[in-house]
Structures are given as C-alpha cells and as structure tokens.
Amino acid sequence: MEPTEATLPLFDEEPARPLADRLRPTRLEDVVGQDHLLAPDAPLGRMVALQRLGSAILWGPPGVGKTTIARLLADGSNLAFEPVSATFTGVADLRKVFAAARSRRTIGQGTLLFVDEIHRFNRAQQDSFLPYVEDGTITLIGATTENPSFELNGALLSRTQVLVLKRLDEAALSTLLDRAEDLTGHRLPLDDDARRALIAMADGDGRYLLNIAEQLQALPDPGTPLDTAALAHHIQQRAPLYDKAQEGHYNLITAHELHLFFAPTREEAAWAAERMDSDGHQLALLPALKSYRPCSRIATPPGGV
C-alpha cells in the first residue's frame, strides 16, 4: 500500500527513540553502578581528570553501560569518537579509520576508537590494532561480554587495561526507574512488591529494565497498581543468559555443583538438578548427582570451600 499524505510523518517528526536511549547519560557522573571505575579516585575517573586516557577493554554483561561509558570517555578526554562493531567491520574498514585518525593527529586531535563486541574479531584482525595503539594514533576502547583472557590475543592485552564492569545492583536499577518516571512524567503502574520483582527480573541489565518499563507505561491504565502476579501476566519470563560454549557454562555448573554438595538431603540435591532447565545443565550435573553424599560424609567440596 502506497503511503498517503495523511500517513506520512510531518517534517519535524522523528520516529520515537527507545526509552533506554533517551535516558542515556550525558555525563560520566550520571552513569550508575560503576563507581569502582568512574569515581574521581577510580581508574577511569583519574585518567579523565588528568586527560591521559589509556587503551582499555571494558568487560561486563549486557546492559551495564559499556557503550555509554566509551562515548563519555571520548567527550571527557576531548577525543574524536569513532565507533565500530566487530560484527560488521573488516580490516579494510579499520584501515580507513586508522587513516582518518592519523590525519586528525597532524592537527592535534586524538581519536578514541570504540570497538563493540571486540571478541568477535579474529586474531589477525586484532593484530591490525597493535601498531596504532602502540604509537598513540588511536586510543582503543573495546567492549566485550566474554572473558578477554580467552578471546583476545596476548599482544593486544599487553597494550590495554582490562576493566571489569559490574552487573547493576538494586540501588542502580531503582535509580534508572526513578529517572524513567521523571522523564516520562508517569509513575510505573506497580505496587512495591511488583516493582522489586521487576528489578530482580532485570538481573543487573539496565537496558532490559528500561525496555520493560517502557512496555508497562504503554499499558492501558489498570486503575490500581499491578501486583507481582499481574506483572508476570503482562511480562514474559526472561530467558536465562547462558551459552554452553562459553565461560558462563562452567561458572553455572560450578555454582550448582557446590549447591549439591551443601544440600542437606539427597531430595534437595535432586530438586536443584531438576531446576536447571537450560540445555546441557542437567547432563553436565548428572555425575555430581550420582556421586552425591551429604557434606558430613565427604572431606572437602570442589575448590576447598
């Protein structure tokens, strides 16, 4: 169907931006949950204050502010911001970025190259950064959700500092909800228990929390605040973050294996194993369950805990 004059947007209208994007901080001090990196006496806070930003890898889960922090680091350090995604960028594209950075350098302008999902670059592509990081043509800020020790080559790691971003805690997520309500002028239609449940459901992911908050604010006025059961009715349960080929797989198995060792009864151990519904969990834990003995009968659980 061809668009008509009535369906075309006006010249001054733009498609609505997601709430998470509209709430993106414009100052480093407004970033929540990462004070261990951004406070004045923390690593990045000191670098920005001294105007001596070094190359770094931001390692953390989704929705904790990696992209926002990189952009604000460029602003705070007076560097040109060049964002690329490892998913869509090849060596030829990088060469153009390096050439532009070298040209800027001749007029005294530095460049912050932000590489999202940097772990997706292969070893040869990662090597292409080395001379430009080494001579200061670019300040490299990479973002990754994967363990850099496993995914990045040693030469690149030796030229960068790995900084670990934390999952957003309850206080940080609550602050995001408060900001969302202030921006939109509408309070979320949730009672206190449902609000706490929503924060727990986000599991430290600020972007996910704000996306769900936007959905809730779009609901018809329920008349009374939604309780936890009503919230669950409107919002689908979040799929667990799990990748059986990555580090999280082994972290999860270790945590549940410890739970089995510390379970007071075999029934509780069996219940714990049954609760694991992601592909691969139950299979990986079968040996632990079969060899289960109450803690009082064993010497030391894994890791000497």
N, C-alpha and C positions, 0 to 999 in steps of 0.2 A: 504494500500500500504506500502510495506516494505521500510525503508529508504535505500538509496544507498550511496555510498562513496561520490558522488557529493553533496548530500543533507545534509550529516552530518556536524555539525559545527566543525571547527578546534579546536585543544586542547586549544588554547589561546583565543578563542572567548567566550563571555558570552552573554546571552540574554540582549538586551538593557534595561537599567533601565529607569523608567519614569523620565521625566524632574524634577518633583517635588521632587523626591528622590535624584537626582543628585545635586539639589540646596539646600538640607537640610543643615542648618548652622552647623558649627563645633565649633563655639564659642558662648557663651551667648550674647556677644555684637553684634553679627551679626543677632540676632533674631529681626524682625521688628514688630512694632505695640504694644509692651507690655512693654514699658519703665516704666509704673507705677508699674511694678513688678520687672523688671530686672535692672533698673538703679542702680548705686552704693549706692544711698540713699534710694532705694526701698526695700520692704520686702525680696525678694529672693536675690537681689544683696547683701544686708547686711549679710544674712545667709551664702552665699558662701564665702564672704570675710573673715568672722570670722570662717569658717569651722565648723559651727554649724547649719547644715540643719535640720529643723524640719519636721515632717509629715504634709502633706498638701493635699487638694483636689483642683485640677485645674478645674474650672467650666467655660465653654465657648462653643461657637458654633463650628461647624466643620471647619477645615482648618485654625486655628489660631495659631497652634504651640504647642499644649499640649504635644504630644509625644516627639517632639524635645527638648522642654524645660526640660522634665523629664530626658532624656538621658544626656543632657548637665549639669544638676544639679549633676548627679552622677559623671561625669567627673570632674567637678569643685570642688567637695567635696571629691574626692578620695574614692568613694564608688563603690562596685561591683554593676552592673546594672542587675536586674532580671525583665524582662518584662513578664507580663501575660495578657491574655484577659479574662474578666469575661464571655464572650460568650462561651469559650472553656475550662474553668478551673473549677475543682471541689475542694472540701475540701481535698481530697486525694492528689491532685497535690499541693495544698498550703502547706500541711504538709511537702512534700519533699523540697519545697522552704524554709520553716522555719528551717528545719533540716540543710540544706546547709548554711543558714545564721548563725545559731548557731555555726556551725563548723568554719566558717570564723572568727567569733568573737573571738574564742580561740587563733587565731594568729594575732589579732589586726586589722582585716579587717572588715569594716562595709558593710552593704547591703542596697541598695535602691531598694525596691520592687515597680515597676510601674504596676498599675492595670488599664488597659484601659477599658472604659465602666463600671466603678465600680458600677454604679447604677443597673446593671443587676444582681448583687449578691443579694440573698435573705437575710433576717435578720439574720438567723443562720450562713450563710457564712460570713456575715460582722462581726459577733461576734468572728469568729475564728481569726481575726487580733488583737483583743484587747490586749491579754497578751504580744504579741510580739512587738507591738507598745509601750505598757506601759513600758516594761523593756529595750527597746532600741535595741532588736535583729534586728529589721528592721526599716528603715525609709520608711514610706509608702507615696507614691505619687499616688493619684488616679486621673483619668481623667473622666469627665462626661460632657455630653451636657444637663443634666437635673438638675433641682433645687435640690441641696443636702438636703435642709431642708425637701423636700418631699420624697426623695428617699433613704436617708441614716439614719441609726438609731442614736439616740441621744448619745449613748455611744461612737460611732466612731467619731461623730462630735466633742465631747468634747476633743478628743485626737488629733485632726487635726485642721489646719487652712484652712478655705475656701478662695481661691484666685480666683478672677473673671478675666478671660481673655476677652479682648475686640475684637469685630469684627475689622478686619484690615481696616484702613481708606484709603482714596485715595492715600495719600503720601506713605504709606507702600506698597500698591498694585503696585503702579508705580515703587517703588524700586525693587520689585520682577520681574517685566517685564524687567527692565534695566539689572538685573543680568542674567535673562534668555537669553537676547540678547548677553550679554558679553560672557556667557558660550558657546553658540552655534555659535557665530560669525555671526549671521544673524539677521537683524532687522525685526520685525514683519511687514507683508505687509499691514499696516493700515495707513490711514490718521489720523490727530489729533482727529477729531470728533469720528472716529470709535475706536480709542484707548481709549478715555474717555468712550465710550459706553461699551467697553469690561470690563473696570474696574468697571463700575456701574453694569454690569450684574453679576459680581462675588459676589456682595453683601457681601463683607468682608471676603470671603473664599479664602485664598491664594492657597490652593491645586487645587480648581476648576479653578482658573485663570490660573495657570501654565499648567494644563491639556489642557485647550482650546488653550493656546499659543502654546503648542506642536502640536496640530492639525493644527493650522494656518501655522506654519512653514513647515509642511509637504505638504501643498498645492502646486500645480504647480505654477511657477512664473506668477502672474497675469499681469505683465507688468507695471501696475500702482497700487498705493496703494488702498486697498479696502476702500470704504466709508461705512457709517453706514448701508445702505440698503444691500450692498454686504456682509457685516459681518453677518447680520441677515439671509441672504440666506444660508451661509455656516454653521452657528451655530444655533442649535435648541434653542428655548427659554427655560430658566431654569425653572424647576418646583419649585414652592414656597415651602420653608421649613415650614411645617405645620403638626401638629399632634393634632387631635381633642380631644385626651385623655390627653394631657399634658398642661403645663403652657402656652405654646405659643398660644394655642387656646383662652385662656381668655385674654391674652395681646392683641391679634389681635382684639378681639371683643370690648374691652375697647377703643382701638385706633379708630376704625371705628365708635363706638357709639359717641365718642366725635366729630368726623367729622360730624356726622349727626346733633348734637346739634348746631354746629357752622356754618353749611351750611346756606347761606343767603336765599335760596328758597327751597321749597319742591322738585322742579325738581332736584336741585343739590343733595339733600339728596337721592332721588330715584336713581340718577346716581351712587352715591357712593355705594349704596347697590348692584346695578347690577354689579359693577366692581368686587365684591367678588365671585370668581368662584371656590374656594376650597370647598370641601364637608362640609356642616354644617354651612358655613358662613352666607348665606342668611337666612336660617331658624332661626339661633340664633338672627339675627338682625331684623326680622320682627316686634317684639313688639316695638322696638325702632322707626322703621319707621312709624308704625301705630300711635304711640303717638307723632309723630313729631310736634313741634311747633317752629317757629323762636325764636332765642335766646332772642329777645326783649320781648317775652311773658312769659318767664319762669324765675324762680328765680335763680337757680344755677345748672349747669350741674353736672354729677357724679364726685365725688372727690373734689368738691368745686373749680374747675379750673375757 
